[in-house]
Every structure is written in C-alpha cells, then in structure tokens.
Amino acid sequence: MKLNKPWPDGYTINKKSPYGWRVHPITGKRKFHHGVDVALPVGTPLTSPAAGVVVHKGVSSSGGNTLIIKHANDLYTVYYHLQKPSHLGLPESVKAGDLIAYSGNTGASTGPHLHWEVRKSRKWGDTTDPEPYLAKTEAAESIVSAEQDPPKGLGSPEKPTPEKPAQRPMSARLSRWFQIRRALK
C-alpha cells in the first residue's frame, strides 16, 4: 500500500534523521531510529496518509503526544511529538487527507518536528523503513520527467518562449531557505 505524506508539501525528511542506526541527538549514543523526522513549525497540520482507524492516542516521556493509526492488518503509522493530543477518538475512522493532529515539540525533542513511523503491528519496535511506502507526488513526478531526456526519435523538447518560460526544479539550497523562512514565521 502506498501512503501520502502526512505533512504539507515543501517539507522533507531530515537527511540526518533517517530510519536506521544513527547517533541520538540527545544522548550522543549510537541508537536505532525507528522512524524518520520532518522539521515542521509547531502547529503544522498533519493529515492521514490513507484510510484507517485510530488505535492509540496517548502521551509518553520520550514521544510526547502520540497517535497511532491502523491502515491494514500489517500497516500502522505512528506520530510522535504532537502539539497536543489528537482531537480524534478511539476507534475513530479516518480517510486519506483527513486532519489528524498538529506537529509539536513534546517529549524528548531537540526542536519542533514530526517523528513518523511505519509499523507492521501496533507493537513498539516492529518498524520498517517508511520511505518506500510514500507515494510519489504529481509535482515530484513532473520534475523527474522534465529532467529526463526525451526518447530518441520523438524530437526535441519544446523551446522556451517569453509566454512559456523553461521550468527548472528548485535547488536544494533555495528549497531549504524557504523551509527556514516558513519555520520562522
């Protein structure tokens, strides 16, 4: 099953906090990171990546305000460090794109972000790398296709005109500048 990103466009997974082994930013010790982190300003709306049912909402010292949604018998998504407990009840159904919570900075956190996991069961530690589950967005697919050379024999791509300028993907540096600017608002 492919999942939509639960965070808004313009934000990406922090490359220093991927799924897998890393040095923990608080303890400084090497530890397995069971999810991915996305830096978001406190109060950023989060949406359900697919239809599902809320199976847990709570609070812990490390994860802060937490939410778990079951999407299939072997597919759960987990949200840590939420601004406040989700407005959803147990066992409330959600559709893809429904508002589920707001990002925060609760629990053991070094700054405002969403810690997001994909699990095979509700049980802690039964995680898998979430990135392969993320569906490609239309925008990302169009940027990728625009960067690829056209197949041989199909002619050259359209030449830019003043009415239709050439479009290029945003540089990583400029994208990061916009992320920081949004976070400071």
ZAMAR-901590 format. One record per residue (C-alpha): x, y, z; chain; residue number from 1. Coordinates in Angstrom, 3 decimals, decimal comma. Example, Ala and Ser with C-alpha at 12.3 -4.5 7.8 and 13.67 -1.06 7.14 Angstrom:
# residues 2
REC        px        py        pz  c    k
REC    12,300    -4,500     7,800  A    1
REC    13,670    -1,060     7,140  A    2
This chain:
# residues 185
REC        px        py        pz  c    k
REC     0,000     0,000     0,000  A    1
REC     1,303     3,447    -0,899  A    2
REC     0,874     6,276     1,617  A    3
REC     0,567    10,011     1,078  A    4
REC     2,862    12,246     3,111  A    5
REC     1,113    13,243     6,356  A    6
REC     2,967    16,590     6,343  A    7
REC     2,390    19,523     3,924  A    8
REC     4,271    19,986     0,667  A    9
REC     7,522    21,891     0,994  A   10
REC     8,804    19,853     3,949  A   11
REC    11,068    16,829     3,617  A   12
REC    12,574    14,076     5,719  A   13
REC    15,642    15,298     7,588  A   14
REC    18,635    13,553     5,997  A   15
REC    20,379    13,500     9,410  A   16
REC    17,444    11,624    10,977  A   17
REC    16,623     8,791     8,605  A   18
REC    15,332     5,348     9,518  A   19
REC    18,129     3,170    10,902  A   20
REC    21,257     3,499    13,009  A   21
REC    22,380     6,999    13,982  A   22
REC    23,871     8,948    16,856  A   23
REC    20,995    10,040    19,092  A   24
REC    20,876    13,866    19,231  A   25
REC    20,136    13,951    22,983  A   26
REC    22,149    11,048    24,420  A   27
REC    25,018    11,165    21,910  A   28
REC    24,963     7,345    21,791  A   29
REC    24,529     5,189    18,713  A   30
REC    20,909     4,019    18,642  A   31
REC    18,428     2,622    16,134  A   32
REC    15,967     5,279    14,919  A   33
REC    12,622     3,565    14,251  A   34
REC    11,170     6,325    12,064  A   35
REC    12,010     9,454    10,130  A   36
REC    11,978    13,064    11,316  A   37
REC    10,498    16,017     9,445  A   38
REC    11,246    19,512    10,801  A   39
REC     7,939    21,408    10,995  A   40
REC     6,841    24,535    12,847  A   41
REC     4,676    23,847    15,910  A   42
REC     1,035    23,745    14,849  A   43
REC     1,583    22,458    11,292  A   44
REC    -1,490    20,405    10,261  A   45
REC    -0,894    16,687     9,732  A   46
REC    -3,189    14,530     7,614  A   47
REC    -3,907    10,825     7,388  A   48
REC    -1,767     9,214     4,675  A   49
REC    -4,508     6,650     3,905  A   50
REC    -7,848     5,455     5,216  A   51
REC    -7,622     3,851     8,645  A   52
REC    -8,748     3,655    12,260  A   53
REC    -7,238     5,368    15,294  A   54
REC    -5,993     2,599    17,610  A   55
REC    -3,943     4,621    20,120  A   56
REC    -3,560     8,143    21,408  A   57
REC    -1,530     8,933    24,462  A   58
REC     1,500    10,624    25,924  A   59
REC     4,961     9,401    26,912  A   60
REC     8,140    10,993    28,214  A   61
REC    10,072    10,251    25,019  A   62
REC     7,417    10,527    22,296  A   63
REC     5,315    13,250    23,867  A   64
REC     1,784    13,360    22,476  A   65
REC     1,395    10,267    20,315  A   66
REC    -1,086     8,904    17,771  A   67
REC    -1,251     5,503    16,020  A   68
REC    -3,472     4,759    13,009  A   69
REC    -4,111     1,248    11,658  A   70
REC    -4,398     1,195     7,848  A   71
REC    -4,302    -2,588     7,301  A   72
REC    -3,676    -5,698     9,411  A   73
REC     0,068    -5,273     8,856  A   74
REC     0,346    -1,495     8,362  A   75
REC     0,265     1,155    11,098  A   76
REC     1,509     4,757    11,070  A   77
REC     2,800     6,426    14,232  A   78
REC     3,104    10,150    15,031  A   79
REC     5,272    11,456    17,916  A   80
REC     5,897    14,918    19,432  A   81
REC     2,426    16,279    18,561  A   82
REC     1,493    19,750    19,805  A   83
REC    -1,442    18,359    21,831  A   84
REC    -3,416    15,119    21,934  A   85
REC    -5,279    14,460    18,691  A   86
REC    -8,911    15,557    18,511  A   87
REC    -9,775    12,090    17,172  A   88
REC   -11,385     9,489    19,393  A   89
REC   -10,868     5,734    19,696  A   90
REC   -11,630     3,848    17,436  A   91
REC   -12,453     6,696    15,036  A   92
REC   -12,191     6,093    11,288  A   93
REC   -10,254     8,492     9,071  A   94
REC   -10,000     8,919     5,324  A   95
REC    -6,868     9,795     3,371  A   96
REC    -6,256    13,525     3,730  A   97
REC    -8,292    13,978     6,949  A   98
REC    -6,757    16,274     9,586  A   99
REC    -5,415    14,029    12,363  A  100
REC    -3,224    16,286    14,556  A  101
REC    -0,768    19,197    14,664  A  102
REC     3,017    18,936    14,802  A  103
REC     4,703    19,949    18,007  A  104
REC     7,744    19,725    20,229  A  105
REC     6,594    17,478    23,099  A  106
REC     8,517    14,663    24,774  A  107
REC    12,249    14,148    24,250  A  108
REC    12,690    16,501    21,321  A  109
REC    15,506    18,806    20,238  A  110
REC    13,155    21,089    18,290  A  111
REC     9,774    21,219    16,557  A  112
REC     9,336    18,203    14,312  A  113
REC     7,280    15,145    13,474  A  114
REC     8,742    11,715    14,180  A  115
REC     6,877     9,373    11,808  A  116
REC     6,980     5,573    11,796  A  117
REC     5,523     2,772     9,718  A  118
REC     4,971    -0,419    11,705  A  119
REC     3,937    -3,954    10,826  A  120
REC     1,944    -4,139    14,087  A  121
REC     0,921    -1,764    16,856  A  122
REC     3,828    -3,047    18,964  A  123
REC     6,770    -0,688    19,583  A  124
REC     9,882    -1,690    17,642  A  125
REC     8,036    -3,610    14,900  A  126
REC     9,001    -0,906    12,391  A  127
REC    10,066    -0,794     8,772  A  128
REC    11,631     1,936     6,648  A  129
REC     8,741     4,334     5,871  A  130
REC    10,238     5,928     2,735  A  131
REC     9,373     3,067     0,326  A  132
REC     5,714     3,416     1,381  A  133
REC     5,491     7,072     0,358  A  134
REC     3,594     7,659    -2,882  A  135
REC     5,281     9,909    -5,415  A  136
REC     3,510    13,226    -5,752  A  137
REC     2,469    14,573    -9,139  A  138
REC     4,851    17,511    -8,707  A  139
REC     7,806    15,220    -7,982  A  140
REC     6,945    13,011   -10,949  A  141
REC     6,671    16,006   -13,285  A  142
REC    10,065    17,343   -12,130  A  143
REC    11,650    13,937   -12,668  A  144
REC    10,078    13,576   -16,119  A  145
REC    11,096    17,144   -17,079  A  146
REC    14,725    16,368   -16,195  A  147
REC    14,866    13,216   -18,293  A  148
REC    15,927    13,372   -21,936  A  149
REC    13,140    12,620   -24,410  A  150
REC    13,258     9,177   -26,020  A  151
REC    15,237     9,093   -29,279  A  152
REC    13,145     9,652   -32,401  A  153
REC    10,475    11,746   -30,664  A  154
REC    12,052    15,113   -31,438  A  155
REC    13,435    17,700   -29,075  A  156
REC    11,542    19,238   -26,185  A  157
REC     9,662    22,497   -26,701  A  158
REC    11,862    25,567   -26,692  A  159
REC    11,049    28,166   -24,050  A  160
REC     9,313    31,334   -25,184  A  161
REC     8,511    34,542   -23,276  A  162
REC     4,929    33,268   -22,932  A  163
REC     6,097    29,831   -21,780  A  164
REC     9,447    30,079   -19,924  A  165
REC    11,529    26,998   -19,194  A  166
REC    10,798    25,471   -15,800  A  167
REC    13,533    24,078   -13,625  A  168
REC    13,237    22,286   -10,303  A  169
REC    14,081    24,391    -7,255  A  170
REC    17,630    23,939    -5,986  A  171
REC    18,094    22,187    -2,645  A  172
REC    19,650    25,375    -1,245  A  173
REC    16,686    27,555    -2,261  A  174
REC    14,221    24,934    -1,006  A  175
REC    15,997    24,900     2,384  A  176
REC    15,839    28,734     2,501  A  177
REC    12,055    28,586     2,054  A  178
REC    11,785    25,900     4,766  A  179
REC    13,686    28,077     7,233  A  180
REC    11,637    31,127     6,285  A  181
REC     8,360    29,235     6,867  A  182
REC     9,636    27,933    10,204  A  183
REC    10,486    31,449    11,394  A  184
REC     7,017    32,852    10,642  A  185
